[in-house]
Amino acid sequence: MAFAASAYADATMHDAPYVSVWADTWRRFRKSPSALIGLTIITVLAICAIFAPALSGFRDPLAQNLATAATTLPPTFAHLAGTDKLGRDIFTRLLFGARLSVEIGFVSVGIGLLLGTFIGMTAGFWGGWLDSVAMGFMDVMLAFPSIILAIAVSAVLDTRVSDVVKLFIAVGVVGIPVYARIARASVLAVKDMEYVEAAKAIGNGVPALLLKYVLPNIMAPLLVQATLGVGTAELDSAGLSFLGLGIQPPTAEWGSMLNDARDYWLSAPWALLFPGIAISLTVLGFNLLGDGLRDALDPKSK
């Protein structure tokens, strides 16, 4: 009986279908309602950004109608989000602003992720004085509030640098210490593992060890932080534009729209309300998506 039970168990395990890591991650991800809500918000945002001209009846977000009857109109069927003080359709500017806002979020997070991961992996793998110097510098950067650090970086950049590139760099630099800290902690946890020691024993150099054996095994927390970081980057870029240090008028960008609307928000509150809602929903979507991705990639939740 024992032999038969063992044989049945072996056959059952042998016949069990193979499930890839990504399929298993998606299975656990879709069990979270909040994660699916976040994914839905981001999907809608992407559709709005890609198909902005088709979704808006006004294809030019900069088109003005200075006639008195066309300025600061409340939301109607003709202007779903109303118009601003220059007679521009706010809904159209929101759609086109989604393109720039998403671009800023992803590019700046990419900058912070690449540089932070490189610094953290290098410091964690070599240790010693290099680790102390690198992490000490990261601690100094973390001592500043993110918006203050972004303002400082933006202020020191050459005036010939475009506003968009300034935002890329300023917001990207703010995220470097976060990714560096995560990468360093993850490297310290895996660099003495058996597979790393085995790869080292068969002659792999440091670059090969980091890229082929260490990096793939520390990507999960970095990807989760990057997803959450897009929402933070959106807030930082909107804050810089609101303060006049980011995207300048008349470019359609949500933070710049908030800055423009603060002068007449009492008479036309919708000009301030809709860009604020767009920013809040975007940050909420990426936060929910990041939380769901964290739970799906966590081995302990299997």
MOWOGI-V74105 format. One record per residue. N is the residue number from 1. RES is the residue in three letters. BURIAL is b if it has 16 or more other ideal C-beta (glycine too) atoms within 10 Angstrom, else e. Layout:
n | res | burial
N | RES | BURIAL
N | RES | BURIAL
//
This chain:
n | res | burial
1 | MET | e
2 | ALA | e
3 | PHE | e
4 | ALA | e
5 | ALA | e
6 | SER | e
7 | ALA | e
8 | TYR | e
9 | ALA | e
10 | ASP | e
11 | ALA | e
12 | THR | e
13 | MET | e
14 | HIS | e
15 | ASP | e
16 | ALA | e
17 | PRO | e
18 | TYR | e
19 | VAL | e
20 | SER | e
21 | VAL | e
22 | TRP | e
23 | ALA | e
24 | ASP | e
25 | THR | b
26 | TRP | e
27 | ARG | e
28 | ARG | b
29 | PHE | b
30 | ARG | e
31 | LYS | e
32 | SER | b
33 | PRO | e
34 | SER | e
35 | ALA | b
36 | LEU | e
37 | ILE | e
38 | GLY | b
39 | LEU | b
40 | THR | e
41 | ILE | b
42 | ILE | b
43 | THR | e
44 | VAL | e
45 | LEU | b
46 | ALA | e
47 | ILE | e
48 | CYS | b
49 | ALA | b
50 | ILE | e
51 | PHE | e
52 | ALA | b
53 | PRO | e
54 | ALA | e
55 | LEU | e
56 | SER | b
57 | GLY | e
58 | PHE | b
59 | ARG | e
60 | ASP | e
61 | PRO | b
62 | LEU | e
63 | ALA | e
64 | GLN | e
65 | ASN | e
66 | LEU | e
67 | ALA | e
68 | THR | e
69 | ALA | e
70 | ALA | e
71 | THR | b
72 | THR | b
73 | LEU | b
74 | PRO | e
75 | PRO | e
76 | THR | e
77 | PHE | e
78 | ALA | e
79 | HIS | b
80 | LEU | e
81 | ALA | b
82 | GLY | b
83 | THR | b
84 | ASP | b
85 | LYS | b
86 | LEU | b
87 | GLY | b
88 | ARG | b
89 | ASP | b
90 | ILE | b
91 | PHE | b
92 | THR | b
93 | ARG | b
94 | LEU | b
95 | LEU | b
96 | PHE | b
97 | GLY | b
98 | ALA | b
99 | ARG | b
100 | LEU | b
101 | SER | b
102 | VAL | b
103 | GLU | e
104 | ILE | b
105 | GLY | b
106 | PHE | e
107 | VAL | b
108 | SER | b
109 | VAL | b
110 | GLY | b
111 | ILE | b
112 | GLY | b
113 | LEU | b
114 | LEU | e
115 | LEU | b
116 | GLY | b
117 | THR | b
118 | PHE | e
119 | ILE | b
120 | GLY | b
121 | MET | b
122 | THR | b
123 | ALA | b
124 | GLY | b
125 | PHE | b
126 | TRP | e
127 | GLY | e
128 | GLY | e
129 | TRP | e
130 | LEU | e
131 | ASP | b
132 | SER | e
133 | VAL | e
134 | ALA | b
135 | MET | b
136 | GLY | e
137 | PHE | e
138 | MET | b
139 | ASP | e
140 | VAL | e
141 | MET | b
142 | LEU | b
143 | ALA | e
144 | PHE | e
145 | PRO | e
146 | SER | b
147 | ILE | b
148 | ILE | e
149 | LEU | b
150 | ALA | b
151 | ILE | b
152 | ALA | e
153 | VAL | b
154 | SER | b
155 | ALA | e
156 | VAL | e
157 | LEU | e
158 | ASP | e
159 | THR | e
160 | ARG | e
161 | VAL | e
162 | SER | e
163 | ASP | b
164 | VAL | b
165 | VAL | e
166 | LYS | b
167 | LEU | b
168 | PHE | b
169 | ILE | b
170 | ALA | b
171 | VAL | b
172 | GLY | b
173 | VAL | b
174 | VAL | b
175 | GLY | b
176 | ILE | b
177 | PRO | b
178 | VAL | b
179 | TYR | b
180 | ALA | b
181 | ARG | b
182 | ILE | b
183 | ALA | b
184 | ARG | b
185 | ALA | e
186 | SER | b
187 | VAL | b
188 | LEU | b
189 | ALA | e
190 | VAL | b
191 | LYS | b
192 | ASP | e
193 | MET | e
194 | GLU | e
195 | TYR | e
196 | VAL | b
197 | GLU | e
198 | ALA | e
199 | ALA | b
200 | LYS | e
201 | ALA | e
202 | ILE | e
203 | GLY | e
204 | ASN | b
205 | GLY | e
206 | VAL | e
207 | PRO | e
208 | ALA | e
209 | LEU | b
210 | LEU | b
211 | LEU | e
212 | LYS | e
213 | TYR | b
214 | VAL | b
215 | LEU | b
216 | PRO | e
217 | ASN | e
218 | ILE | b
219 | MET | e
220 | ALA | b
221 | PRO | b
222 | LEU | b
223 | LEU | e
224 | VAL | b
225 | GLN | b
226 | ALA | b
227 | THR | b
228 | LEU | b
229 | GLY | b
230 | VAL | b
231 | GLY | b
232 | THR | b
233 | ALA | b
234 | GLU | b
235 | LEU | b
236 | ASP | b
237 | SER | b
238 | ALA | b
239 | GLY | b
240 | LEU | b
241 | SER | b
242 | PHE | b
243 | LEU | e
244 | GLY | e
245 | LEU | b
246 | GLY | b
247 | ILE | b
248 | GLN | e
249 | PRO | e
250 | PRO | e
251 | THR | b
252 | ALA | b
253 | GLU | b
254 | TRP | b
255 | GLY | b
256 | SER | b
257 | MET | b
258 | LEU | b
259 | ASN | b
260 | ASP | b
261 | ALA | b
262 | ARG | e
263 | ASP | e
264 | TYR | e
265 | TRP | e
266 | LEU | e
267 | SER | e
268 | ALA | b
269 | PRO | e
270 | TRP | b
271 | ALA | b
272 | LEU | b
273 | LEU | b
274 | PHE | b
275 | PRO | b
276 | GLY | e
277 | ILE | e
278 | ALA | b
279 | ILE | b
280 | SER | e
281 | LEU | e
282 | THR | b
283 | VAL | b
284 | LEU | e
285 | GLY | b
286 | PHE | b
287 | ASN | b
288 | LEU | b
289 | LEU | b
290 | GLY | b
291 | ASP | b
292 | GLY | b
293 | LEU | b
294 | ARG | b
295 | ASP | b
296 | ALA | b
297 | LEU | b
298 | ASP | e
299 | PRO | e
300 | LYS | e
301 | SER | e
302 | LYS | e
//
